[in-house]
Amino acid sequence: MVVIYVLDVPEFRPVVDTCRDKPDCVISHSAKGYWRVEAPSEIVLNRRAMQMKPAVWYGLFTGGLNGEIAEFGRDEVRVIGTNKAL
């Protein structure tokens, strides 16, 4: 399983909105100021599709994540689940 914790600020809202359209993603909100986006195997996001500025894009994981960043480029990121015990 992969989980991305997205800060609940307008700049990161496109991540939550994009993941709502992904059938494998489950989204929940925390009173602690972030969104929890989880998927069984991977989450792929595209910066241009979400119309995010590069400065915001590179701060994408400010809220944290459970998983492994498999790819992180200028326009696309892929986060996968990890089998490592925590």
URJODA-V447703 format. One record per residue. RES is the residue in one small letter. PHI is phi as a letter, one per 40 degrees, with the letter a starting at -180 (* if undefined). PSI is psi in degrees with one decimal (999 if undefined). D_FIRST is the distance of its C-alpha to the first C-alpha in whole Angstrom. Layout:
# URJODA-V447703
[[RES,PHI,PSI,D_FIRST] [RES,PHI,PSI,D_FIRST]]
This chain:
# URJODA-V447703
[[m,*,147.1,0] [v,b,138.9,4] [v,b,131.6,7] [i,b,129.6,10] [y,c,115.6,13] [v,b,123.0,16] [l,d,137.6,20] [d,c,73.2,22] [v,b,153.6,25] [p,d,-34.3,26] [e,c,-31.0,25] [f,b,0.3,22] [r,d,-34.0,22] [p,d,-28.5,22] [v,c,-47.6,18] [v,c,-45.7,17] [d,c,-40.3,20] [t,c,-42.2,18] [c,c,-24.3,15] [r,c,-28.9,17] [d,c,-5.3,18] [k,c,119.7,15] [p,c,-27.1,15] [d,c,-9.8,11] [c,c,138.4,11] [v,b,128.9,11] [i,b,133.6,13] [s,b,156.4,15] [h,b,142.5,18] [s,b,144.0,19] [a,c,-8.3,23] [k,c,7.8,22] [g,g,26.1,22] [y,a,163.6,19] [w,b,144.0,16] [r,b,119.6,12] [v,b,120.5,11] [e,b,151.6,7] [a,a,155.0,6] [p,c,-33.9,4] [s,b,-41.6,5] [e,a,158.9,7] [i,b,125.9,10] [v,b,129.3,13] [l,b,145.7,16] [n,b,121.7,20] [r,c,-46.7,22] [r,c,-40.3,25] [a,c,-32.3,24] [m,c,-3.1,23] [q,f,45.1,27] [m,c,141.1,25] [k,c,150.0,28] [p,d,-39.5,27] [a,c,-38.9,27] [v,c,-41.9,25] [w,d,-45.8,22] [y,c,-9.5,23] [g,b,14.5,22] [l,d,-37.1,19] [f,b,25.7,16] [t,d,-34.4,19] [g,c,-15.9,17] [g,h,173.1,14] [l,a,156.4,11] [n,b,109.4,8] [g,i,-164.8,7] [e,b,133.0,10] [i,c,108.6,13] [a,c,-35.2,14] [e,a,138.2,17] [f,a,96.6,18] [g,b,-175.3,22] [r,c,-33.1,24] [d,b,-10.3,23] [e,a,143.7,20] [v,b,142.6,16] [r,b,119.8,13] [v,b,130.7,10] [i,b,159.6,8] [g,c,160.7,5] [t,b,148.6,7] [n,c,1.7,9] [k,c,137.0,11] [a,c,139.6,12] [l,c,999,13]]
